[in-house]
Amino acid sequence: MSADSEIPGFIKLPSQHSVATTIDRLEARLRRRDIVVFTRIDFSADAARGGLHMQPEQMLIFGNPKAGTPLMLHVPAVGLDLPLKALAWEDPGAQVWVAYNDPLYLVRRYGIEVALAANLAAVVPIIEATAGA
């Protein structure tokens, strides 16, 4: 699949900030809500260390054990998509995007009970606010 719009469960939002600032803002917002930030991956920096060039691209991996553990107890395989991730990148036209897995897609994919769906959806407003002003 070449077009983002063809990727199942993929939500992409334009960001008004650079890739680094988008990820910085998301990390700060998550930490203020006591959400654990496990790691930050700078794909473009890794590419540069390998002698390759790519547009800026970074990923933040984060989660809340109080939210994720009940999901994994219900369906252990959901651990393939947990902890949650947000990806920010700059396209060739210098537009920055931030993307994440649609919580409803994960609910359908793993057959998660509706009562537990909120555990995944809680971060959506945080990501949306991060991309904005």
C-alpha positions in Angstrom: 0.0 0.0 0.0 1.5 3.3 -1.0 -1.1 5.8 0.2 -1.6 6.5 3.9 -5.3 6.6 3.4 -5.2 2.9 2.4 -3.7 1.7 5.7 -6.3 0.1 7.9 -6.5 1.7 11.4 -4.2 4.5 10.5 -5.0 8.1 11.7 -2.9 10.9 10.4 -3.1 14.6 11.4 -1.2 17.6 10.2 1.0 19.2 12.8 1.7 22.9 13.0 5.1 22.2 14.5 8.4 20.6 13.5 8.8 16.9 14.0 11.0 17.4 17.0 8.7 19.9 18.5 5.6 17.7 17.9 7.2 14.8 19.7 8.5 17.1 22.5 5.0 18.5 23.0 3.5 15.1 23.0 6.0 13.8 25.5 5.4 16.7 27.9 1.7 16.3 27.7 1.9 12.6 28.4 4.2 13.0 31.3 1.9 15.7 32.8 -0.8 13.0 32.8 1.5 10.4 34.4 1.6 8.3 31.2 4.9 6.5 31.0 7.1 7.4 28.0 9.1 4.3 27.3 11.3 5.6 24.5 11.8 8.0 21.7 13.2 6.8 18.4 14.7 9.3 15.9 14.6 7.4 12.7 16.3 10.1 10.6 19.2 10.4 13.1 19.6 6.6 12.9 19.6 6.8 9.1 22.2 9.5 9.2 24.4 7.3 11.4 24.1 4.7 8.7 25.2 7.2 6.0 21.6 7.6 4.7 19.3 10.6 4.4 15.7 10.8 5.2 13.2 13.5 6.1 12.8 14.1 9.9 10.9 11.2 11.4 10.5 10.3 15.1 8.4 7.9 17.1 7.3 8.1 20.8 6.4 4.8 22.6 4.2 5.3 25.6 1.6 3.8 27.8 -0.1 3.4 31.1 0.1 0.0 32.8 -3.2 0.7 34.6 -4.8 1.0 31.2 -2.9 -1.5 29.2 -2.7 -4.4 31.6 -6.4 -5.1 31.7 -6.4 -5.2 27.9 -3.5 -7.7 27.9 -5.2 -9.8 30.5 -8.3 -9.9 28.3 -6.4 -10.5 25.0 -2.7 -11.2 25.5 -2.1 -10.7 21.8 -2.9 -6.9 22.1 0.6 -6.7 23.5 1.7 -6.6 19.8 0.2 -3.1 19.6 1.0 -2.0 23.1 2.5 0.1 24.3 0.9 2.8 22.1 3.0 4.7 19.6 2.8 8.1 17.8 4.8 8.8 14.7 5.8 12.2 13.4 7.4 12.9 10.1 8.0 15.6 7.6 6.9 14.9 4.0 8.8 16.1 0.9 6.7 19.3 0.9 7.8 20.1 4.4 4.4 19.3 6.0 4.7 17.6 9.3 2.3 14.8 10.2 1.6 12.9 13.4 -0.1 9.5 13.2 -1.3 6.7 15.5 -3.3 3.5 15.5 -7.1 4.1 15.6 -8.3 2.8 19.0 -11.5 1.4 17.3 -9.3 -0.5 14.8 -7.5 -2.1 17.8 -10.8 -2.9 19.5 -12.0 -4.7 16.3 -8.7 -6.3 15.6 -8.4 -8.0 19.0 -12.1 -8.3 19.9 -11.6 -6.1 23.0 -14.7 -5.6 25.2 -16.3 -2.2 24.7 -15.9 -1.5 28.4 -12.1 -1.6 27.9 -12.1 0.5 24.7 -11.8 3.7 26.7 -8.3 2.5 27.9 -7.1 2.9 24.3 -9.0 6.1 23.3 -7.9 8.2 26.3 -4.7 9.4 24.5 -6.4 10.5 21.3 -7.3 14.0 22.6 -3.7 14.4 23.8 -2.3 13.6 20.4 -4.8 15.8 18.7 -4.0 18.7 20.9 -0.3 18.2 20.4 -0.6 18.6 16.6 -2.6 21.9 17.0 -1.5 25.4 18.1 
